[in-house]
């Protein structure tokens, strides 16, 4: 059985990928990563990565 933290880690990993390699907006990335909207997605992202999703995209985005 997967724990809640494992699920969050997988969601953040998916968000990282989408932030790096797509031009999707924050709402779409949150939805595709399994979050209902951008707010809980951003909170989890900051907790695991230490950057906001926007900061992450500016540093590591391919576009």
N, CA, C and O atoms as a Tripos MOL2 file, in Angstrom:
@<TRIPOS>MOLECULE
protein
  252   251    63     0     0
PROTEIN
NO_CHARGES

@<TRIPOS>ATOM
      1 N           0.8390   -1.1920    0.0000 N.3       1 UNK1
      2 CA          0.0000    0.0000    0.0000 C.3       1 UNK1
      3 C           0.8850    1.2570    0.0000 C.2       1 UNK1
      4 O           1.8860    1.3180    0.7130 O.2       1 UNK1
      5 N           0.5140    2.2240   -0.7830 N.am      2 UNK2
      6 CA          1.2730    3.4650   -0.9090 C.3       2 UNK2
      7 C           0.8200    4.4630    0.1410 C.2       2 UNK2
      8 O          -0.3790    4.6410    0.3590 O.2       2 UNK2
      9 N           1.7560    5.1010    0.7790 N.am      3 UNK3
     10 CA          1.4100    6.0980    1.7870 C.3       3 UNK3
     11 C           1.0700    7.4360    1.1420 C.2       3 UNK3
     12 O           1.3600    7.6760   -0.0300 O.2       3 UNK3
     13 N           0.4630    8.2790    1.9220 N.am      4 UNK4
     14 CA          0.0970    9.6120    1.4510 C.3       4 UNK4
     15 C           1.3220   10.3940    0.9830 C.2       4 UNK4
     16 O           1.2590   11.1040   -0.0210 O.2       4 UNK4
     17 N           2.4280   10.2680    1.6990 N.am      5 UNK5
     18 CA          3.6430   10.9940    1.3020 C.3       5 UNK5
     19 C           4.1780   10.4910   -0.0360 C.2       5 UNK5
     20 O           4.6820   11.2740   -0.8410 O.2       5 UNK5
     21 N           4.0690    9.1800   -0.2720 N.am      6 UNK6
     22 CA          4.5060    8.6420   -1.5590 C.3       6 UNK6
     23 C           3.6590    9.1970   -2.7010 C.2       6 UNK6
     24 O           4.1790    9.5360   -3.7640 O.2       6 UNK6
     25 N           2.3710    9.2840   -2.4740 N.am      7 UNK7
     26 CA          1.4730    9.8360   -3.4910 C.3       7 UNK7
     27 C           1.8270   11.2940   -3.7580 C.2       7 UNK7
     28 O           1.9110   11.7130   -4.9130 O.2       7 UNK7
     29 N           2.0330   12.0640   -2.7030 N.am      8 UNK8
     30 CA          2.4110   13.4750   -2.8700 C.3       8 UNK8
     31 C           3.7190   13.6000   -3.6330 C.2       8 UNK8
     32 O           3.8520   14.4580   -4.5050 O.2       8 UNK8
     33 N           4.6840   12.7470   -3.3090 N.am      9 UNK9
     34 CA          5.9810   12.7890   -3.9820 C.3       9 UNK9
     35 C           5.8250   12.4850   -5.4800 C.2       9 UNK9
     36 O           6.4780   13.1170   -6.3100 O.2       9 UNK9
     37 N           4.9720   11.5310   -5.8210 N.am     10 UNK10
     38 CA          4.7360   11.2080   -7.2310 C.3      10 UNK10
     39 C           4.0390   12.3650   -7.9470 C.2      10 UNK10
     40 O           4.3510   12.6620   -9.1000 O.2      10 UNK10
     41 N           3.1060   13.0110   -7.2710 N.am     11 UNK11
     42 CA          2.4150   14.1540   -7.8660 C.3      11 UNK11
     43 C           3.3820   15.3050   -8.1120 C.2      11 UNK11
     44 O           3.3380   15.9430   -9.1640 O.2      11 UNK11
     45 N           4.2520   15.5700   -7.1480 N.am     12 UNK12
     46 CA          5.2300   16.6540   -7.3030 C.3      12 UNK12
     47 C           6.2060   16.3100   -8.4280 C.2      12 UNK12
     48 O           6.6010   17.1880   -9.1970 O.2      12 UNK12
     49 N           6.5920   15.0560   -8.5270 N.am     13 UNK13
     50 CA          7.4840   14.6360   -9.6030 C.3      13 UNK13
     51 C           6.8390   14.8790  -10.9660 C.2      13 UNK13
     52 O           7.4950   15.3600  -11.8900 O.2      13 UNK13
     53 N           5.5650   14.5490  -11.0880 N.am     14 UNK14
     54 CA          4.8410   14.8000  -12.3400 C.3      14 UNK14
     55 C           4.7750   16.2990  -12.6180 C.2      14 UNK14
     56 O           4.9500   16.7320  -13.7570 O.2      14 UNK14
     57 N           4.5200   17.0950  -11.5690 N.am     15 UNK15
     58 CA          4.4840   18.5490  -11.7320 C.3      15 UNK15
     59 C           5.8270   19.0720  -12.2180 C.2      15 UNK15
     60 O           5.8780   19.9230  -13.1060 O.2      15 UNK15
     61 N           6.9140   18.5690  -11.6430 N.am     16 UNK16
     62 CA          8.2560   18.9940  -12.0730 C.3      16 UNK16
     63 C           8.4490   18.7340  -13.5590 C.2      16 UNK16
     64 O           8.9190   19.5970  -14.3010 O.2      16 UNK16
     65 N           8.0810   17.5330  -13.9780 N.am     17 UNK17
     66 CA          8.2280   17.1840  -15.3920 C.3      17 UNK17
     67 C           7.4310   18.1410  -16.2800 C.2      17 UNK17
     68 O           7.9460   18.6600  -17.2700 O.2      17 UNK17
     69 N           6.1720   18.3670  -15.9130 N.am     18 UNK18
     70 CA          5.3220   19.2400  -16.7240 C.3      18 UNK18
     71 C           5.8120   20.6840  -16.7060 C.2      18 UNK18
     72 O           5.7070   21.3780  -17.7170 O.2      18 UNK18
     73 N           6.3380   21.1440  -15.5890 N.am     19 UNK19
     74 CA          6.8830   22.5030  -15.5250 C.3      19 UNK19
     75 C           8.1080   22.6410  -16.4170 C.2      19 UNK19
     76 O           8.3180   23.6860  -17.0330 O.2      19 UNK19
     77 N           8.9150   21.5930  -16.4860 N.am     20 UNK20
     78 CA         10.1300   21.6430  -17.2950 C.3      20 UNK20
     79 C           9.8450   21.5290  -18.7850 C.2      20 UNK20
     80 O          10.4460   22.2420  -19.5890 O.2      20 UNK20
     81 N           8.9350   20.6400  -19.1580 N.am     21 UNK21
     82 CA          8.8160   20.2700  -20.5660 C.3      21 UNK21
     83 C           7.4840   20.6020  -21.2240 C.2      21 UNK21
     84 O           7.1860   20.0810  -22.2980 O.2      21 UNK21
     85 N           6.6830   21.4530  -20.6080 N.am     22 UNK22
     86 CA          5.4370   21.8850  -21.2440 C.3      22 UNK22
     87 C           5.2370   23.3770  -21.0100 C.2      22 UNK22
     88 O           5.9450   24.0070  -20.2250 O.2      22 UNK22
     89 N           4.2710   23.9100  -21.7000 N.am     23 UNK23
     90 CA          3.9000   25.3100  -21.5170 C.3      23 UNK23
     91 C           2.5320   25.4210  -20.8570 C.2      23 UNK23
     92 O           1.8830   26.4640  -20.9340 O.2      23 UNK23
     93 N           2.0900   24.3340  -20.2050 N.am     24 UNK24
     94 CA          0.7940   24.3330  -19.5320 C.3      24 UNK24
     95 C           0.7810   25.3340  -18.3870 C.2      24 UNK24
     96 O           1.8150   25.6100  -17.7780 O.2      24 UNK24
     97 N          -0.4070   25.8780  -18.0960 N.am     25 UNK25
     98 CA         -0.5160   26.8060  -16.9740 C.3      25 UNK25
     99 C          -0.6250   26.0310  -15.6550 C.2      25 UNK25
    100 O          -0.7500   24.8060  -15.6500 O.2      25 UNK25
    101 N          -0.5750   26.7570  -14.5580 N.am     26 UNK26
    102 CA         -0.5440   26.1440  -13.2270 C.3      26 UNK26
    103 C          -1.7790   25.2960  -12.9450 C.2      26 UNK26
    104 O          -1.6600   24.2190  -12.3620 O.2      26 UNK26
    105 N          -2.9510   25.7550  -13.3440 N.am     27 UNK27
    106 CA         -4.1890   24.9890  -13.1170 C.3      27 UNK27
    107 C          -4.1580   23.6580  -13.8650 C.2      27 UNK27
    108 O          -4.5340   22.6240  -13.3130 O.2      27 UNK27
    109 N          -3.7160   23.6840  -15.1040 N.am     28 UNK28
    110 CA         -3.6630   22.4630  -15.9110 C.3      28 UNK28
    111 C          -2.6230   21.4910  -15.3570 C.2      28 UNK28
    112 O          -2.8670   20.2850  -15.3190 O.2      28 UNK28
    113 N          -1.4830   21.9940  -14.9330 N.am     29 UNK29
    114 CA         -0.4600   21.1290  -14.3400 C.3      29 UNK29
    115 C          -0.9830   20.5030  -13.0570 C.2      29 UNK29
    116 O          -0.7900   19.3100  -12.8230 O.2      29 UNK29
    117 N          -1.6390   21.2940  -12.2320 N.am     30 UNK30
    118 CA         -2.2060   20.7600  -10.9870 C.3      30 UNK30
    119 C          -3.1880   19.6420  -11.2960 C.2      30 UNK30
    120 O          -3.1180   18.5790  -10.6800 O.2      30 UNK30
    121 N          -4.0900   19.8560  -12.2250 N.am     31 UNK31
    122 CA         -5.0950   18.8650  -12.5790 C.3      31 UNK31
    123 C          -4.4540   17.5850  -13.1150 C.2      31 UNK31
    124 O          -4.8390   16.4830  -12.7230 O.2      31 UNK31
    125 N          -3.4820   17.7320  -14.0070 N.am     32 UNK32
    126 CA         -2.8170   16.5510  -14.5890 C.3      32 UNK32
    127 C          -1.9530   15.8120  -13.5750 C.2      32 UNK32
    128 O          -1.6310   14.6390  -13.7640 O.2      32 UNK32
    129 N          -1.5780   16.4980  -12.4990 N.am     33 UNK33
    130 CA         -0.7720   15.8740  -11.4410 C.3      33 UNK33
    131 C          -1.6250   15.2790  -10.3190 C.2      33 UNK33
    132 O          -1.0970   14.6980   -9.3710 O.2      33 UNK33
    133 N          -2.9410   15.4270  -10.4340 N.am     34 UNK34
    134 CA         -3.8220   14.8140   -9.4550 C.3      34 UNK34
    135 C          -4.3440   15.7210   -8.3640 C.2      34 UNK34
    136 O          -4.8820   15.2400   -7.3660 O.2      34 UNK34
    137 N          -4.1970   17.0250   -8.5330 N.am     35 UNK35
    138 CA         -4.6970   17.9860   -7.5510 C.3      35 UNK35
    139 C          -5.9820   18.6200   -8.0690 C.2      35 UNK35
    140 O          -6.1770   18.7180   -9.2800 O.2      35 UNK35
    141 N          -6.8630   19.0530   -7.1650 N.am     36 UNK36
    142 CA         -8.1070   19.6810   -7.6140 C.3      36 UNK36
    143 C          -7.9060   21.0840   -8.2080 C.2      36 UNK36
    144 O          -8.6800   21.5090   -9.0650 O.2      36 UNK36
    145 N          -6.8760   21.7980   -7.7570 N.am     37 UNK37
    146 CA         -6.5410   23.1140   -8.3090 C.3      37 UNK37
    147 C          -5.1140   23.4800   -7.9350 C.2      37 UNK37
    148 O          -4.4000   22.6860   -7.3230 O.2      37 UNK37
    149 N          -4.7050   24.6820   -8.3040 N.am     38 UNK38
    150 CA         -3.3030   25.0760   -8.1710 C.3      38 UNK38
    151 C          -2.8500   25.3220   -6.7260 C.2      38 UNK38
    152 O          -1.6710   25.1350   -6.4250 O.2      38 UNK38
    153 N          -3.7480   25.7320   -5.8290 N.am     39 UNK39
    154 CA         -3.3270   26.0740   -4.4600 C.3      39 UNK39
    155 C          -2.7390   24.8830   -3.6980 C.2      39 UNK39
    156 O          -1.6210   25.0000   -3.1970 O.2      39 UNK39
    157 N          -3.4270   23.7520   -3.5850 N.am     40 UNK40
    158 CA         -2.8090   22.6230   -2.8680 C.3      40 UNK40
    159 C          -1.5900   22.0730   -3.6050 C.2      40 UNK40
    160 O          -0.6540   21.5700   -2.9840 O.2      40 UNK40
    161 N          -1.6100   22.1730   -4.9190 N.am     41 UNK41
    162 CA         -0.4600   21.7350   -5.7020 C.3      41 UNK41
    163 C           0.7740   22.5710   -5.3430 C.2      41 UNK41
    164 O           1.8550   22.0240   -5.1250 O.2      41 UNK41
    165 N           0.6110   23.8760   -5.2850 N.am     42 UNK42
    166 CA          1.7320   24.7670   -4.9680 C.3      42 UNK42
    167 C           2.2540   24.5260   -3.5540 C.2      42 UNK42
    168 O           3.4650   24.5330   -3.3330 O.2      42 UNK42
    169 N           1.3500   24.3120   -2.5950 N.am     43 UNK43
    170 CA          1.7880   24.0510   -1.2170 C.3      43 UNK43
    171 C           2.6360   22.7840   -1.1430 C.2      43 UNK43
    172 O           3.6920   22.7810   -0.5110 O.2      43 UNK43
    173 N           2.1850   21.7190   -1.7790 N.am     44 UNK44
    174 CA          2.9560   20.4700   -1.7870 C.3      44 UNK44
    175 C           4.2810   20.6610   -2.5070 C.2      44 UNK44
    176 O           5.3210   20.1830   -2.0540 O.2      44 UNK44
    177 N           4.2340   21.3610   -3.6300 N.am     45 UNK45
    178 CA          5.4330   21.5870   -4.4280 C.3      45 UNK45
    179 C           6.4920   22.3220   -3.6170 C.2      45 UNK45
    180 O           7.6540   21.9150   -3.5910 O.2      45 UNK45
    181 N           6.0950   23.3930   -2.9620 N.am     46 UNK46
    182 CA          7.0360   24.1730   -2.1460 C.3      46 UNK46
    183 C           7.5960   23.3140   -1.0210 C.2      46 UNK46
    184 O           8.7850   23.3920   -0.7130 O.2      46 UNK46
    185 N           6.7440   22.4930   -0.4030 N.am     47 UNK47
    186 CA          7.1880   21.6260    0.6880 C.3      47 UNK47
    187 C           8.2450   20.6220    0.2750 C.2      47 UNK47
    188 O           9.1620   20.3390    1.0450 O.2      47 UNK47
    189 N           8.1320   20.0780   -0.9340 N.am     48 UNK48
    190 CA          9.0850   19.0660   -1.3940 C.3      48 UNK48
    191 C          10.2790   19.6380   -2.1280 C.2      48 UNK48
    192 O          11.3940   19.1370   -1.9820 O.2      48 UNK48
    193 N          10.0650   20.6810   -2.9140 N.am     49 UNK49
    194 CA         11.1250   21.2040   -3.7800 C.3      49 UNK49
    195 C          11.8240   22.4180   -3.1740 C.2      49 UNK49
    196 O          13.0130   22.6310   -3.4110 O.2      49 UNK49
    197 N          11.1010   23.2090   -2.4000 N.am     50 UNK50
    198 CA         11.6820   24.4030   -1.8080 C.3      50 UNK50
    199 C          11.6050   25.6240   -2.7020 C.2      50 UNK50
    200 O          12.1560   26.6740   -2.3720 O.2      50 UNK50
    201 N          10.9260   25.4950   -3.8290 N.am     51 UNK51
    202 CA         10.7120   26.5970   -4.7630 C.3      51 UNK51
    203 C           9.2390   26.6350   -5.1210 C.2      51 UNK51
    204 O           8.5510   25.6180   -5.0340 O.2      51 UNK51
    205 N           8.7480   27.7990   -5.5230 N.am     52 UNK52
    206 CA          7.3990   27.8400   -6.0580 C.3      52 UNK52
    207 C           7.4270   27.2020   -7.4500 C.2      52 UNK52
    208 O           8.4930   27.1080   -8.0570 O.2      52 UNK52
    209 N           6.2860   26.7670   -7.9600 N.am     53 UNK53
    210 CA          6.2770   26.2270   -9.3170 C.3      53 UNK53
    211 C           6.8070   27.2200  -10.3580 C.2      53 UNK53
    212 O           7.5050   26.8230  -11.2910 O.2      53 UNK53
    213 N           6.4800   28.5010  -10.2040 N.am     54 UNK54
    214 CA          6.9900   29.5020  -11.1420 C.3      54 UNK54
    215 C           8.5060   29.6350  -11.0960 C.2      54 UNK54
    216 O           9.1560   29.7330  -12.1370 O.2      54 UNK54
    217 N           9.0710   29.6370   -9.8940 N.am     55 UNK55
    218 CA         10.5310   29.7070   -9.7520 C.3      55 UNK55
    219 C          11.1860   28.4750  -10.3720 C.2      55 UNK55
    220 O          12.2160   28.5750  -11.0390 O.2      55 UNK55
    221 N          10.5850   27.3310  -10.1470 N.am     56 UNK56
    222 CA         11.1220   26.0890  -10.7030 C.3      56 UNK56
    223 C          11.1350   26.1480  -12.2310 C.2      56 UNK56
    224 O          12.1260   25.7860  -12.8660 O.2      56 UNK56
    225 N          10.0380   26.6030  -12.8070 N.am     57 UNK57
    226 CA          9.9590   26.6930  -14.2710 C.3      57 UNK57
    227 C          10.9910   27.6740  -14.8180 C.2      57 UNK57
    228 O          11.6240   27.4030  -15.8380 O.2      57 UNK57
    229 N          11.1640   28.8140  -14.1430 N.am     58 UNK58
    230 CA         12.1630   29.7920  -14.6160 C.3      58 UNK58
    231 C          13.5700   29.2100  -14.5500 C.2      58 UNK58
    232 O          14.3800   29.4780  -15.4370 O.2      58 UNK58
    233 N          13.8780   28.4350  -13.5420 N.am     59 UNK59
    234 CA         15.2370   27.8700  -13.4120 C.3      59 UNK59
    235 C          15.4840   26.6720  -14.3140 C.2      59 UNK59
    236 O          16.5640   26.5350  -14.8880 O.2      59 UNK59
    237 N          14.4860   25.8030  -14.4410 N.am     60 UNK60
    238 CA         14.7290   24.5150  -15.0930 C.3      60 UNK60
    239 C          13.9150   24.2720  -16.3500 C.2      60 UNK60
    240 O          14.0780   23.2340  -16.9920 O.2      60 UNK60
    241 N          13.0450   25.1960  -16.7190 N.am     61 UNK61
    242 CA         12.1990   24.9930  -17.8950 C.3      61 UNK61
    243 C          12.9870   24.9440  -19.1840 C.2      61 UNK61
    244 O          13.9840   25.6470  -19.3510 O.2      61 UNK61
    245 N          12.5280   24.1110  -20.0830 N.am     62 UNK62
    246 CA         13.2080   23.9220  -21.3730 C.3      62 UNK62
    247 C          12.8430   25.0150  -22.3730 C.2      62 UNK62
    248 O          13.4940   25.1420  -23.4100 O.2      62 UNK62
    249 N          11.8210   25.8000  -22.0800 N.am     63 UNK63
    250 CA         11.3670   26.8060  -23.0440 C.3      63 UNK63
    251 C          11.7580   28.1820  -22.6130 C.2      63 UNK63
    252 O          11.4570   29.1550  -23.3050 O.2      63 UNK63
@<TRIPOS>BOND
     1     1     2 1
     2     2     3 1
     3     3     4 2
     4     3     5 am
     5     5     6 1
     6     6     7 1
     7     7     8 2
     8     7     9 am
     9     9    10 1
    10    10    11 1
    11    11    12 2
    12    11    13 am
    13    13    14 1
    14    14    15 1
    15    15    16 2
    16    15    17 am
    17    17    18 1
    18    18    19 1
    19    19    20 2
    20    19    21 am
    21    21    22 1
    22    22    23 1
    23    23    24 2
    24    23    25 am
    25    25    26 1
    26    26    27 1
    27    27    28 2
    28    27    29 am
    29    29    30 1
    30    30    31 1
    31    31    32 2
    32    31    33 am
    33    33    34 1
    34    34    35 1
    35    35    36 2
    36    35    37 am
    37    37    38 1
    38    38    39 1
    39    39    40 2
    40    39    41 am
    41    41    42 1
    42    42    43 1
    43    43    44 2
    44    43    45 am
    45    45    46 1
    46    46    47 1
    47    47    48 2
    48    47    49 am
    49    49    50 1
    50    50    51 1
    51    51    52 2
    52    51    53 am
    53    53    54 1
    54    54    55 1
    55    55    56 2
    56    55    57 am
    57    57    58 1
    58    58    59 1
    59    59    60 2
    60    59    61 am
    61    61    62 1
    62    62    63 1
    63    63    64 2
    64    63    65 am
    65    65    66 1
    66    66    67 1
    67    67    68 2
    68    67    69 am
    69    69    70 1
    70    70    71 1
    71    71    72 2
    72    71    73 am
    73    73    74 1
    74    74    75 1
    75    75    76 2
    76    75    77 am
    77    77    78 1
    78    78    79 1
    79    79    80 2
    80    79    81 am
    81    81    82 1
    82    82    83 1
    83    83    84 2
    84    83    85 am
    85    85    86 1
    86    86    87 1
    87    87    88 2
    88    87    89 am
    89    89    90 1
    90    90    91 1
    91    91    92 2
    92    91    93 am
    93    93    94 1
    94    94    95 1
    95    95    96 2
    96    95    97 am
    97    97    98 1
    98    98    99 1
    99    99   100 2
   100    99   101 am
   101   101   102 1
   102   102   103 1
   103   103   104 2
   104   103   105 am
   105   105   106 1
   106   106   107 1
   107   107   108 2
   108   107   109 am
   109   109   110 1
   110   110   111 1
   111   111   112 2
   112   111   113 am
   113   113   114 1
   114   114   115 1
   115   115   116 2
   116   115   117 am
   117   117   118 1
   118   118   119 1
   119   119   120 2
   120   119   121 am
   121   121   122 1
   122   122   123 1
   123   123   124 2
   124   123   125 am
   125   125   126 1
   126   126   127 1
   127   127   128 2
   128   127   129 am
   129   129   130 1
   130   130   131 1
   131   131   132 2
   132   131   133 am
   133   133   134 1
   134   134   135 1
   135   135   136 2
   136   135   137 am
   137   137   138 1
   138   138   139 1
   139   139   140 2
   140   139   141 am
   141   141   142 1
   142   142   143 1
   143   143   144 2
   144   143   145 am
   145   145   146 1
   146   146   147 1
   147   147   148 2
   148   147   149 am
   149   149   150 1
   150   150   151 1
   151   151   152 2
   152   151   153 am
   153   153   154 1
   154   154   155 1
   155   155   156 2
   156   155   157 am
   157   157   158 1
   158   158   159 1
   159   159   160 2
   160   159   161 am
   161   161   162 1
   162   162   163 1
   163   163   164 2
   164   163   165 am
   165   165   166 1
   166   166   167 1
   167   167   168 2
   168   167   169 am
   169   169   170 1
   170   170   171 1
   171   171   172 2
   172   171   173 am
   173   173   174 1
   174   174   175 1
   175   175   176 2
   176   175   177 am
   177   177   178 1
   178   178   179 1
   179   179   180 2
   180   179   181 am
   181   181   182 1
   182   182   183 1
   183   183   184 2
   184   183   185 am
   185   185   186 1
   186   186   187 1
   187   187   188 2
   188   187   189 am
   189   189   190 1
   190   190   191 1
   191   191   192 2
   192   191   193 am
   193   193   194 1
   194   194   195 1
   195   195   196 2
   196   195   197 am
   197   197   198 1
   198   198   199 1
   199   199   200 2
   200   199   201 am
   201   201   202 1
   202   202   203 1
   203   203   204 2
   204   203   205 am
   205   205   206 1
   206   206   207 1
   207   207   208 2
   208   207   209 am
   209   209   210 1
   210   210   211 1
   211   211   212 2
   212   211   213 am
   213   213   214 1
   214   214   215 1
   215   215   216 2
   216   215   217 am
   217   217   218 1
   218   218   219 1
   219   219   220 2
   220   219   221 am
   221   221   222 1
   222   222   223 1
   223   223   224 2
   224   223   225 am
   225   225   226 1
   226   226   227 1
   227   227   228 2
   228   227   229 am
   229   229   230 1
   230   230   231 1
   231   231   232 2
   232   231   233 am
   233   233   234 1
   234   234   235 1
   235   235   236 2
   236   235   237 am
   237   237   238 1
   238   238   239 1
   239   239   240 2
   240   239   241 am
   241   241   242 1
   242   242   243 1
   243   243   244 2
   244   243   245 am
   245   245   246 1
   246   246   247 1
   247   247   248 2
   248   247   249 am
   249   249   250 1
   250   250   251 1
   251   251   252 2
@<TRIPOS>SUBSTRUCTURE
     1 UNK1         2 RESIDUE 1 A UNK
     2 UNK2         6 RESIDUE 1 A UNK
     3 UNK3        10 RESIDUE 1 A UNK
     4 UNK4        14 RESIDUE 1 A UNK
     5 UNK5        18 RESIDUE 1 A UNK
     6 UNK6        22 RESIDUE 1 A UNK
     7 UNK7        26 RESIDUE 1 A UNK
     8 UNK8        30 RESIDUE 1 A UNK
     9 UNK9        34 RESIDUE 1 A UNK
    10 UNK10       38 RESIDUE 1 A UNK
    11 UNK11       42 RESIDUE 1 A UNK
    12 UNK12       46 RESIDUE 1 A UNK
    13 UNK13       50 RESIDUE 1 A UNK
    14 UNK14       54 RESIDUE 1 A UNK
    15 UNK15       58 RESIDUE 1 A UNK
    16 UNK16       62 RESIDUE 1 A UNK
    17 UNK17       66 RESIDUE 1 A UNK
    18 UNK18       70 RESIDUE 1 A UNK
    19 UNK19       74 RESIDUE 1 A UNK
    20 UNK20       78 RESIDUE 1 A UNK
    21 UNK21       82 RESIDUE 1 A UNK
    22 UNK22       86 RESIDUE 1 A UNK
    23 UNK23       90 RESIDUE 1 A UNK
    24 UNK24       94 RESIDUE 1 A UNK
    25 UNK25       98 RESIDUE 1 A UNK
    26 UNK26      102 RESIDUE 1 A UNK
    27 UNK27      106 RESIDUE 1 A UNK
    28 UNK28      110 RESIDUE 1 A UNK
    29 UNK29      114 RESIDUE 1 A UNK
    30 UNK30      118 RESIDUE 1 A UNK
    31 UNK31      122 RESIDUE 1 A UNK
    32 UNK32      126 RESIDUE 1 A UNK
    33 UNK33      130 RESIDUE 1 A UNK
    34 UNK34      134 RESIDUE 1 A UNK
    35 UNK35      138 RESIDUE 1 A UNK
    36 UNK36      142 RESIDUE 1 A UNK
    37 UNK37      146 RESIDUE 1 A UNK
    38 UNK38      150 RESIDUE 1 A UNK
    39 UNK39      154 RESIDUE 1 A UNK
    40 UNK40      158 RESIDUE 1 A UNK
    41 UNK41      162 RESIDUE 1 A UNK
    42 UNK42      166 RESIDUE 1 A UNK
    43 UNK43      170 RESIDUE 1 A UNK
    44 UNK44      174 RESIDUE 1 A UNK
    45 UNK45      178 RESIDUE 1 A UNK
    46 UNK46      182 RESIDUE 1 A UNK
    47 UNK47      186 RESIDUE 1 A UNK
    48 UNK48      190 RESIDUE 1 A UNK
    49 UNK49      194 RESIDUE 1 A UNK
    50 UNK50      198 RESIDUE 1 A UNK
    51 UNK51      202 RESIDUE 1 A UNK
    52 UNK52      206 RESIDUE 1 A UNK
    53 UNK53      210 RESIDUE 1 A UNK
    54 UNK54      214 RESIDUE 1 A UNK
    55 UNK55      218 RESIDUE 1 A UNK
    56 UNK56      222 RESIDUE 1 A UNK
    57 UNK57      226 RESIDUE 1 A UNK
    58 UNK58      230 RESIDUE 1 A UNK
    59 UNK59      234 RESIDUE 1 A UNK
    60 UNK60      238 RESIDUE 1 A UNK
    61 UNK61      242 RESIDUE 1 A UNK
    62 UNK62      246 RESIDUE 1 A UNK
    63 UNK63      250 RESIDUE 1 A UNK
